[in-house]
């Protein structure tokens, strides 16, 4: 074991004089309390390390011991349902409310084990050798660094996750004793057999995201927004409703009361998919703002390593990081203590490279065992003053395929979710279009445009919202009454779309989440309303007459009034719209237009 002697300590950064060989990225234990750290720089006989725990009490002359391996975390069935800090130390199984310095630990609970291979079998890296019970049945995998012939395997029973259950003889003759869990370096991506194209969306239950700005399974999405725009609330909503098999929630630099609220809410939730507790398919990594800053920098790698482990089980995993801005701030602070030259915004010059390393670990893959799994990365960004041109947001934009911009004005108006439809975008829309067209076909619809129903309706909605923004600016100058009937119709239709489709009520049992079939029916009904409204204006009906139709209010409230799985209310509402539009003659519209003109003249007089 390599040894060094501390020379200086500056917060989480320390310097030591080497008495043996060290390597960049090697894990170290520092001082009498064996604080965990990592070598980040080597120069002559002096090394620089960052420590992931509170360094209070360390002094020059203390020992630093190298562990001969990179910073690793233990991956096993004990992760599910657990709450961990940034170094994957369990927080729910401790007697003390505080993390003891130098604490290590793994779950000591026994897990049911069932062997799936027999002695004599030859196993490749990543192969399955058993199943482990617990909150959810998982596969026991050969670590990617091991392979060989099975010499011995334990019978079915209950064992701790770190108990050796399999003896494997490698081709070199070395014996590997493997348990249900194994260690893996957090900064090294787990190997896969190959990457696969993304062709289906991660469903979130939020209409504005699923239908207008989808993210594919294995995709990457950024959620930028100023303080108070609802990033954490939106991520917590996605935890409850998204279609992933496993949820990894990372609170990176979050306030302690927010994390406590999230933990309490998730622990009380019932999973709508399985009927069990939501916590059974959730892993929470809590690295609050009062924890050591270097541990915050490492927490994001620990979380994505957990996601890759469950991906290798053939599962779809969603990692929600809140927020990458606070992770970047930790990177900036450690960089300053290392004496590195600052780049844009004071961040280190390698900020973009670190963000790329993180987001590139997402994707849909074929695992070493031949299964298909995915890791979808959803990272929130907190730009100062909502400035999307700041370094973290601008670098993140280069590596994600969906951009869900939160708007402060919408948030202040209690418009939920506060996604700005003109600042958001999705490059995954084309990739998942085939999946959406199948949903529309299952709802009884035929293609309505050259690109299909979903793509045509999506483009039509976004174009209408873009026209609305332009006309709103014009109306503030010349007045709304000076606009042409078609322009006033655009404003009316955009308002209907915002209320009926873009806004969701998190307090409504029907509207808190929305499935793809209901989204498809709502989109088709809104498309039919646009067709009827445009035809009515073409024959002389004014937008003000259309706004007085009795069916307009039920159309705007259909998200709250029509429950999941219901079809007949959509048919009835469409019939009511067609009946009321056909009963509205052109003369009625001209009379309303005349009355509006007379009222304007009277007001002028």
Secondary structure per residue as TSV (DSSP state, phi and psi in degrees):
chain	resnum	aa	ss	phi	psi
A	1	X	-	360.0	127.6
A	2	X	-	-71.9	149.5
A	3	X	E	-132.1	148.8
A	4	X	E	-145.9	163.3
A	5	X	E	-119.2	130.5
A	6	X	E	-63.6	136.4
A	7	X	E	-104.7	-44.7
A	8	X	E	-150.0	155.7
A	9	X	E	-132.5	124.8
A	10	X	E	-131.4	88.8
A	11	X	T	62.3	-127.5
A	12	X	T	-80.8	-4.6
A	13	X	E	-105.1	131.2
A	14	X	E	-136.2	157.5
A	15	X	E	-121.1	142.7
A	16	X	E	-143.8	149.8
A	17	X	E	-91.1	124.6
A	18	X	E	-77.0	143.3
A	19	X	S	-120.8	12.1
A	20	X	S	-165.8	-178.6
A	21	X	-	-81.4	132.9
A	22	X	-	-125.3	163.4
A	23	X	-	-130.3	151.0
A	24	X	T	-62.2	133.6
A	25	X	T	86.3	-1.7
A	26	X	E	-72.1	136.7
A	27	X	E	-74.9	144.1
A	28	X	E	-134.3	157.9
A	29	X	E	-118.1	131.3
A	30	X	E	-120.3	134.0
A	31	X	T	73.6	-179.2
A	32	X	T	-66.7	-20.0
A	33	X	T	-95.0	4.0
A	34	X	T	54.9	51.3
A	35	X	E	-66.7	139.7
A	36	X	E	-84.3	134.6
A	37	X	E	-148.3	-172.7
A	38	X	E	-149.3	136.7
A	39	X	E	-74.5	126.9
A	40	X	E	-117.4	-11.9
A	41	X	E	-158.2	140.6
A	42	X	E	-128.8	132.0
A	43	X	E	-146.9	115.4
A	44	X	T	53.4	-119.7
A	45	X	T	-102.8	12.4
A	46	X	E	-115.0	133.8
A	47	X	E	-114.5	154.7
A	48	X	E	-119.1	130.4
A	49	X	E	-129.9	151.4
A	50	X	E	-109.0	137.0
A	51	X	E	-105.8	135.9
A	52	X	S	-92.8	11.1
A	53	X	S	-133.1	172.4
A	54	X	-	-65.6	124.2
A	55	X	-	-92.6	10.6
A	56	X	T	-57.2	129.2
A	57	X	T	100.6	-17.3
A	58	X	-	-70.6	148.2
A	59	X	-	-148.9	157.0
A	60	X	T	-55.4	139.7
A	61	X	T	102.7	-18.0
A	62	X	-	-68.5	155.0
A	63	X	E	-84.2	149.2
A	64	X	E	-127.8	123.8
A	65	X	E	-113.9	130.4
A	66	X	E	-83.8	141.1
A	67	X	E	-93.6	-6.1
A	68	X	E	74.0	12.0
A	69	X	E	-150.6	159.2
A	70	X	E	-69.0	170.9
A	71	X	-	-64.5	120.3
A	72	X	E	-123.2	159.1
A	73	X	E	-127.0	156.0
A	74	X	E	-93.3	128.8
A	75	X	E	-114.6	125.2
A	76	X	S	-171.1	-175.0
A	77	X	G	-65.9	-17.8
A	78	X	G	-71.2	-6.2
A	79	X	G	-72.3	-40.2
A	80	X	T	-63.5	132.9
A	81	X	T	80.3	1.8
A	82	X	-	-97.0	163.5
A	83	X	E	-123.4	126.2
A	84	X	E	-131.2	161.3
A	85	X	-	-88.4	-173.9
A	86	X	T	-65.7	-16.9
A	87	X	T	-102.0	12.5
A	88	X	-	65.1	35.4
A	89	X	-	-91.7	129.3
A	90	X	B	-65.2	135.5
A	91	X	S	-101.3	-15.5
A	92	X	S	-95.7	-7.8
A	93	X	S	-112.1	19.6
A	94	X	-	-101.1	142.5
A	95	X	S	-74.1	-29.7
A	96	X	S	-95.7	146.6
A	97	X	S	-72.8	-8.2
A	98	X	S	-116.4	151.1
A	99	X	-	-79.6	122.3
A	100	X	-	-71.5	139.2
A	101	X	T	-56.8	135.7
A	102	X	T	74.7	11.0
A	103	X	-	-67.1	136.3
A	104	X	-	-122.4	169.7
A	105	X	-	167.0	152.2
A	106	X	-	-142.1	164.1
A	107	X	-	-63.8	131.2
A	108	X	-	-99.8	5.2
A	109	X	-	-67.3	143.3
A	110	X	E	-78.3	144.0
A	111	X	E	-122.7	136.6
A	112	X	E	-61.4	131.9
A	113	X	E	-122.6	134.4
A	114	X	E	-126.6	118.6
A	115	X	E	-72.0	143.1
A	116	X	-	-119.5	3.9
A	117	X	-	-133.5	166.1
A	118	X	-	-121.5	159.0
A	119	X	T	-54.0	139.0
A	120	X	T	100.8	-18.1
A	121	X	-	-69.7	144.4
A	122	X	E	-104.6	122.0
A	123	X	E	-114.8	137.2
A	124	X	-	-91.6	167.3
A	125	X	T	-57.5	134.9
A	126	X	T	83.9	0.1
A	127	X	-	-71.4	160.7
A	128	X	E	-93.5	128.9
A	129	X	E	-118.3	-5.2
A	130	X	E	-175.8	179.4
A	131	X	E	-126.1	146.3
A	132	X	E	-121.0	130.7
A	133	X	-	-84.9	-170.2
A	134	X	S	137.2	-143.8
A	135	X	S	-60.7	-31.3
A	136	X	S	-152.1	140.1
A	137	X	-	-69.7	127.6
A	138	X	E	-123.2	163.5
A	139	X	E	-92.2	143.6
A	140	X	E	-93.4	120.9
A	141	X	E	-108.6	143.9
A	142	X	-	-67.9	130.1
A	143	X	-	-58.3	150.0
A	144	X	T	-60.3	-16.9
A	145	X	T	-95.0	3.8
A	146	X	-	-123.8	151.6
A	147	X	-	-164.8	165.0
A	148	X	E	143.1	-164.5
A	149	X	E	-96.2	139.1
A	150	X	E	-73.7	119.8
A	151	X	E	-94.0	-41.0
A	152	X	E	-152.6	143.2
A	153	X	E	-140.9	138.3
A	154	X	-	-73.8	152.9
A	155	X	-	-73.2	171.4
A	156	X	S	-62.0	143.0
A	157	X	E	169.3	-172.7
A	158	X	E	-107.6	125.1
A	159	X	E	-138.0	153.6
A	160	X	E	-63.0	152.3
A	161	X	T	-67.5	-19.8
A	162	X	T	-100.1	10.3
A	163	X	S	-80.5	130.8
A	164	X	-	-63.1	126.8
A	165	X	-	-121.5	-14.9
A	166	X	E	-137.5	132.6
A	167	X	E	-110.6	122.6
A	168	X	E	-120.4	128.3
A	169	X	E	-97.3	114.8
A	170	X	-	-72.4	159.9
A	171	X	T	-54.7	-27.4
A	172	X	T	-78.7	-7.3
A	173	X	S	97.1	-8.4
A	174	X	-	-72.5	138.3
A	175	X	E	-94.6	128.6
A	176	X	E	-106.7	126.6
A	177	X	E	-103.8	111.1
A	178	X	E	-111.6	145.9
A	179	X	-	-113.0	-177.1
A	180	X	S	-65.0	-26.5
A	181	X	-	-112.6	161.5
A	182	X	E	-152.1	162.7
A	183	X	E	-92.7	150.8
A	184	X	E	-148.7	137.8
A	185	X	E	-65.0	130.9
A	186	X	T	-70.4	-28.2
A	187	X	T	-90.9	3.9
A	188	X	S	-112.0	119.3
A	189	X	-	-60.9	141.0
A	190	X	-	-73.2	137.8
A	191	X	-	-71.2	153.7
A	192	X	-	-133.6	164.2
A	193	X	S	-78.5	-27.7
A	194	X	E	176.4	159.8
A	195	X	E	-97.8	145.2
A	196	X	E	-118.5	151.5
A	197	X	-	-70.0	151.0
A	198	X	-	-87.9	125.7
A	199	X	-	-135.0	7.5
A	200	X	S	-144.9	151.3
A	201	X	B	-86.3	157.4
A	202	X	-	-84.7	114.4
A	203	X	-	-81.6	132.0
A	204	X	-	-109.6	-14.8
A	205	X	S	83.2	-4.2
A	206	X	-	-102.4	119.0
A	207	X	H	-60.9	-43.0
A	208	X	I	-63.5	-28.1
A	209	X	I	-84.7	-50.9
A	210	X	I	-65.8	-43.6
A	211	X	I	-89.9	-29.9
A	212	X	I	-108.2	-37.5
A	213	X	S	-132.9	64.5
A	214	X	-	-71.4	155.0
A	215	X	-	-118.5	135.6
A	216	X	B	-79.5	157.8
A	217	X	T	-62.1	123.6
A	218	X	T	88.8	7.0
A	219	X	-	-90.4	-175.9
A	220	X	E	-133.5	135.3
A	221	X	E	-135.1	143.3
A	222	X	E	-110.6	142.8
A	223	X	E	-123.2	82.3
A	224	X	E	-86.4	148.7
A	225	X	-	178.6	148.4
A	226	X	-	-66.6	174.1
A	227	X	T	-65.6	134.1
A	228	X	T	86.5	8.5
A	229	X	S	-90.6	-5.5
A	230	X	S	100.4	27.1
A	231	X	H	-64.2	-49.8
A	232	X	H	-65.3	-40.4
A	233	X	H	-62.6	-41.4
A	234	X	H	-66.6	-42.7
A	235	X	H	-62.9	-39.4
A	236	X	H	-65.9	-34.7
A	237	X	H	-65.9	-37.7
A	238	X	H	-68.1	-34.5
A	239	X	H	-57.3	-41.6
A	240	X	H	-72.9	-32.2
A	241	X	H	-119.6	-12.7
A	242	X	-	-70.9	157.3
A	243	X	-	-86.7	8.7
A	244	X	-	-70.8	152.8
A	245	X	S	-72.7	-38.6
A	246	X	E	-128.2	139.3
A	247	X	E	-113.7	126.9
A	248	X	E	-113.4	114.7
A	249	X	E	-108.2	120.5
A	250	X	E	-110.0	115.4
A	251	X	E	-95.8	94.5
A	252	X	E	-99.1	103.4
A	253	X	E	75.5	17.5
A	254	X	E	-73.6	156.9
A	255	X	-	-68.7	143.9
A	256	X	H	-60.8	-38.0
A	257	X	H	-68.3	-32.8
A	258	X	H	-66.8	-43.4
A	259	X	H	-64.8	-40.0
A	260	X	H	-62.5	-40.7
A	261	X	H	-65.1	-41.2
A	262	X	H	-63.9	-43.0
A	263	X	H	-62.3	-43.9
A	264	X	H	-64.4	-40.3
A	265	X	H	-70.4	-43.9
A	266	X	H	-65.4	-38.6
A	267	X	H	-66.3	-23.4
A	268	X	H	-94.3	-5.7
A	269	X	-	-80.6	148.9
A	270	X	B	-104.6	131.5
A	271	X	-	-73.4	118.4
A	272	X	T	-66.7	-21.7
A	273	X	T	-81.5	-38.9
A	274	X	T	-111.6	-19.2
A	275	X	S	84.5	-7.8
A	276	X	S	-89.8	-169.1
A	277	X	B	-73.5	141.1
A	278	X	G	-62.0	-32.0
A	279	X	G	-64.0	-18.1
A	280	X	G	-69.1	-19.4
A	281	X	G	-120.8	27.8
A	282	X	E	-128.0	139.4
A	283	X	E	-122.3	128.3
A	284	X	E	-114.5	125.5
A	285	X	E	-108.2	109.3
A	286	X	E	-106.5	108.7
A	287	X	E	-123.4	86.7
A	288	X	E	-74.2	169.9
A	289	X	T	-66.8	-19.7
A	290	X	T	-91.0	-0.8
A	291	X	S	-80.8	160.2
A	292	X	-	-53.1	138.4
A	293	X	H	-66.0	-33.7
A	294	X	H	-66.9	-33.7
A	295	X	H	-66.4	-31.0
A	296	X	H	-63.5	-39.4
A	297	X	H	-64.3	-35.1
A	298	X	H	-82.2	-22.0
A	299	X	H	-63.0	-33.7
A	300	X	H	-68.0	-31.8
A	301	X	H	-75.8	-36.0
A	302	X	H	-61.5	-42.9
A	303	X	H	-66.0	-43.0
A	304	X	H	-72.1	-26.6
A	305	X	H	-68.0	-40.0
A	306	X	H	-59.5	-45.1
A	307	X	H	-61.1	-41.0
A	308	X	H	-65.6	-35.3
A	309	X	H	-62.3	-46.2
A	310	X	H	-71.7	-30.2
A	311	X	H	-59.9	-40.9
A	312	X	T	-67.7	-11.4
A	313	X	T	-83.0	0.5
A	314	X	T	82.5	27.2
A	315	X	-	-112.0	157.4
A	316	X	E	-92.7	122.3
A	317	X	E	-118.6	138.2
A	318	X	E	-115.6	121.1
A	319	X	E	-103.7	123.1
A	320	X	E	-114.6	110.8
A	321	X	E	-104.3	120.2
A	322	X	E	-131.1	100.5
A	323	X	-	-133.1	157.0
A	324	X	H	-71.1	-19.3
A	325	X	H	-66.9	-41.1
A	326	X	H	-70.7	-31.1
A	327	X	H	-64.5	-42.0
A	328	X	H	-66.1	-34.0
A	329	X	H	-64.8	-39.1
A	330	X	H	-63.9	-40.0
A	331	X	H	-61.8	-39.9
A	332	X	H	-66.7	-40.6
A	333	X	H	-66.7	-44.9
A	334	X	H	-65.5	-38.6
A	335	X	H	-61.5	-40.6
A	336	X	H	-63.9	-39.1
A	337	X	H	-69.2	-25.8
A	338	X	T	-79.3	-8.5
A	339	X	T	79.6	21.4
A	340	X	-	-79.6	150.1
A	341	X	-	-68.2	130.0
A	342	X	B	-75.9	151.9
A	343	X	-	-104.2	-148.5
A	344	X	G	-62.3	132.1
A	345	X	G	68.4	14.3
A	346	X	G	82.7	-5.4
A	347	X	-	-75.5	155.4
A	348	X	B	-65.5	156.7
A	349	X	T	-64.1	-21.6
A	350	X	T	-94.0	17.6
A	351	X	H	-57.8	-47.1
A	352	X	H	-60.9	-39.4
A	353	X	H	-66.0	-40.1
A	354	X	H	-66.6	-40.0
A	355	X	H	-63.8	-40.0
A	356	X	H	-63.5	-41.4
A	357	X	H	-59.2	-39.5
A	358	X	H	-69.6	-53.1
A	359	X	H	-69.6	-26.6
A	360	X	T	-72.8	-9.8
A	361	X	T	-83.1	-3.4
A	362	X	-	-83.9	168.1
A	363	X	E	141.7	166.4
A	364	X	E	-103.5	126.4
A	365	X	E	-136.4	164.8
A	366	X	E	-101.4	122.5
A	367	X	-	-76.6	171.3
A	368	X	T	-61.8	-26.9
A	369	X	T	-86.4	0.8
A	370	X	S	90.0	3.0
A	371	X	-	-86.7	166.2
A	372	X	E	-111.5	126.7
A	373	X	E	-142.0	171.8
A	374	X	E	-149.6	154.5
A	375	X	E	-126.0	117.0
A	376	X	E	-103.7	125.7
A	377	X	E	-104.6	123.2
A	378	X	E	-122.0	108.6
A	379	X	E	-117.0	126.2
A	380	X	E	-85.6	150.2
A	381	X	E	-129.5	137.0
A	382	X	-	-115.5	77.0
A	383	X	-	-68.3	139.8
A	384	X	G	-63.5	131.7
A	385	X	G	57.9	22.1
A	386	X	G	67.8	24.1
A	387	X	-	-86.5	105.5
A	388	X	T	-75.4	-3.9
A	389	X	T	-91.5	-0.4
A	390	X	S	-69.3	161.9
A	391	X	H	-58.6	-44.6
A	392	X	H	-64.5	-44.7
A	393	X	H	-66.5	-44.6
A	394	X	H	-66.3	-38.9
A	395	X	H	-68.0	-41.1
A	396	X	H	-61.3	-37.7
A	397	X	H	-57.8	-28.7
A	398	X	T	-72.9	-20.5
A	399	X	T	-114.0	-2.0
A	400	X	-	-109.1	163.2
A	401	X	S	-114.4	-6.5
A	402	X	E	-135.1	138.8
A	403	X	E	-130.8	108.4
A	404	X	-	-106.9	91.2
A	405	X	-	-81.5	126.1
A	406	X	B	-92.9	138.3
A	407	X	-	-110.6	129.3
A	408	X	H	-64.9	-38.5
A	409	X	H	-65.8	-39.6
A	410	X	H	-65.9	-40.7
A	411	X	H	-63.5	-41.5
A	412	X	H	-66.5	-28.9
A	413	X	T	-84.5	8.0
A	414	X	T	60.3	36.5
A	415	X	-	-93.5	112.2
A	416	X	S	-119.2	137.0
A	417	X	S	-72.9	147.5
A	418	X	-	-83.5	43.6
A	419	X	B	-76.9	125.4
A	420	X	-	-83.6	115.1
A	421	X	T	-70.6	-16.6
A	422	X	T	-97.7	-16.0
A	423	X	T	-98.2	-11.3
A	424	X	-	-92.9	158.1
A	425	X	E	-158.0	165.2
A	426	X	E	-147.0	124.3
A	427	X	S	-89.2	-6.8
A	428	X	S	-87.5	-4.9
A	429	X	H	-59.1	-44.3
A	430	X	H	-66.4	-35.1
A	431	X	H	-68.2	-33.1
A	432	X	H	-100.7	5.7
A	433	X	H	-60.9	-39.8
A	434	X	H	-60.8	-39.4
A	435	X	H	-64.4	-44.1
A	436	X	H	-65.5	-36.6
A	437	X	H	-63.8	-34.0
A	438	X	H	-65.9	-37.8
A	439	X	H	-63.8	-43.6
A	440	X	H	-65.3	-38.4
A	441	X	H	-65.1	-37.7
A	442	X	H	-67.1	-23.7
A	443	X	T	-87.0	6.3
A	444	X	T	90.2	19.1
A	445	X	-	-107.2	149.5
A	446	X	-	-104.7	164.6
A	447	X	-	-61.7	132.0
A	448	X	-	-105.5	-3.6
A	449	X	S	-153.1	174.6
A	450	X	T	-62.5	-25.5
A	451	X	T	-98.2	2.3
A	452	X	-	100.0	171.1
A	453	X	H	-64.9	-52.1
A	454	X	H	-64.2	-48.7
A	455	X	H	-63.1	-39.0
A	456	X	H	-66.6	-45.0
A	457	X	H	-67.1	-40.0
A	458	X	H	-61.1	-46.7
A	459	X	H	-64.3	-37.9
A	460	X	H	-65.9	-41.9
A	461	X	H	-64.0	-46.9
A	462	X	H	-66.0	-38.0
A	463	X	H	-64.0	-41.0
A	464	X	H	-63.6	-42.3
A	465	X	H	-66.7	-34.2
A	466	X	H	-68.1	-41.2
A	467	X	H	-63.6	-37.7
A	468	X	H	-60.4	-44.3
A	469	X	H	-60.9	-39.4
A	470	X	H	-67.9	-41.6
A	471	X	H	-71.9	-31.2
A	472	X	H	-62.0	-41.2
A	473	X	H	-63.5	-40.1
A	474	X	H	-67.5	-40.3
A	475	X	H	-66.0	-30.6
A	476	X	H	-67.5	-20.3
A	477	X	H	-93.3	-50.6
A	478	X	H	-102.7	-9.7
A	479	X	-	93.0	144.9
A	480	X	G	-66.5	-32.7
A	481	X	G	-68.0	-19.2
A	482	X	G	-83.1	-7.0
A	483	X	S	-77.7	156.2
A	484	X	-	-71.3	157.3
A	485	X	H	-54.5	-42.2
A	486	X	H	-65.6	-34.1
A	487	X	H	-70.1	-39.5
A	488	X	H	-66.4	-33.8
A	489	X	H	-63.8	-39.4
A	490	X	H	-58.9	-43.3
A	491	X	H	-64.2	-40.8
A	492	X	H	-64.9	-46.9
A	493	X	H	-64.3	-38.4
A	494	X	H	-64.4	-37.2
A	495	X	H	-65.9	-39.6
A	496	X	H	-63.9	-44.3
A	497	X	H	-63.0	-42.1
A	498	X	I	-61.8	-43.7
A	499	X	I	-76.6	-37.4
A	500	X	I	-84.6	-29.4
A	501	X	I	-124.3	-45.5
A	502	X	I	-75.8	-33.7
A	503	X	-	-87.8	136.8
A	504	X	-	-129.7	144.0
A	505	X	-	-96.5	114.5
A	506	X	T	-71.1	-13.0
A	507	X	T	-95.8	-8.7
A	508	X	-	-89.3	129.7
A	509	X	T	-59.5	-32.8
A	510	X	T	-82.1	-32.7
A	511	X	T	-103.3	-5.7
A	512	X	S	-66.0	-26.5
A	513	X	S	-146.3	154.7
A	514	X	-	-137.5	122.7
A	515	X	-	-77.0	166.4
A	516	X	H	-64.7	-36.4
A	517	X	H	-65.7	-41.3
A	518	X	H	-68.2	-36.8
A	519	X	H	-61.9	-41.4
A	520	X	H	-63.2	-43.2
A	521	X	H	-66.7	-37.6
A	522	X	H	-66.5	-42.0
A	523	X	H	-62.7	-43.8
A	524	X	H	-63.9	-39.1
A	525	X	H	-68.4	-39.0
A	526	X	H	-66.4	-37.8
A	527	X	H	-62.1	-38.8
A	528	X	H	-66.6	-38.7
A	529	X	H	-62.0	-42.0
A	530	X	H	-62.2	-41.2
A	531	X	H	-61.9	-47.0
A	532	X	H	-64.8	-40.0
A	533	X	H	-66.9	-42.3
A	534	X	H	-65.1	-40.3
A	535	X	H	-65.7	-36.7
A	536	X	H	-66.8	-43.7
A	537	X	H	-65.0	-34.5
A	538	X	H	-64.3	-27.3
A	539	X	T	-99.5	14.1
A	540	X	T	106.2	0.0
A	541	X	-	-76.2	136.9
A	542	X	-	-85.6	153.9
A	543	X	H	-59.2	-31.6
A	544	X	H	-65.6	-34.4
A	545	X	H	-68.7	-38.0
A	546	X	H	-65.3	-36.6
A	547	X	H	-66.1	-18.9
A	548	X	T	-91.4	1.1
A	549	X	-	-63.1	135.3
A	550	X	T	-62.0	-29.0
A	551	X	H	-79.3	-6.7
A	552	X	H	-69.5	-40.0
A	553	X	H	-65.0	-46.5
A	554	X	H	-60.2	-32.1
A	555	X	H	-64.3	-42.0
A	556	X	H	-71.1	-24.7
A	557	X	T	-102.2	11.2
A	558	X	H	-65.4	-26.5
A	559	X	H	-64.2	-36.7
A	560	X	H	-87.2	-30.5
A	561	X	H	-88.4	-27.3
A	562	X	S	-104.3	121.7
A	563	X	-	-79.8	164.7
A	564	X	T	-62.6	134.6
A	565	X	T	91.2	-10.7
A	566	X	-	-84.7	139.7
A	567	X	-	-119.4	-39.1
A	568	X	H	-59.6	-39.8
A	569	X	H	-59.0	-32.4
A	570	X	H	-67.7	-39.8
A	571	X	H	-64.3	-43.6
A	572	X	H	-64.3	-40.4
A	573	X	H	-68.1	-37.7
A	574	X	H	-65.7	-40.2
A	575	X	H	-63.0	-40.7
A	576	X	H	-64.2	-40.7
A	577	X	H	-62.0	-46.4
A	578	X	H	-64.1	-39.5
A	579	X	H	-65.3	-45.3
A	580	X	H	-70.5	-36.0
A	581	X	H	-68.0	-39.6
A	582	X	H	-69.5	-25.5
A	583	X	T	-85.2	-2.5
A	584	X	-	-97.4	101.9
A	585	X	-	-77.0	162.6
A	586	X	H	-62.6	-33.9
A	587	X	H	-61.2	-35.3
A	588	X	H	-61.8	-41.1
A	589	X	H	-66.6	-40.5
A	590	X	H	-68.6	-34.5
A	591	X	H	-64.8	-42.1
A	592	X	H	-62.6	-40.2
A	593	X	H	-63.9	-39.1
A	594	X	H	-65.2	-43.9
A	595	X	H	-63.2	-36.8
A	596	X	H	-63.8	-40.6
A	597	X	H	-66.3	-41.2
A	598	X	H	-64.9	-38.9
A	599	X	H	-64.9	-37.1
A	600	X	H	-66.7	-41.4
A	601	X	H	-64.2	-40.7
A	602	X	H	-64.9	-40.3
A	603	X	H	-64.2	-38.3
A	604	X	H	-65.9	-39.6
A	605	X	-	-65.6	360.0
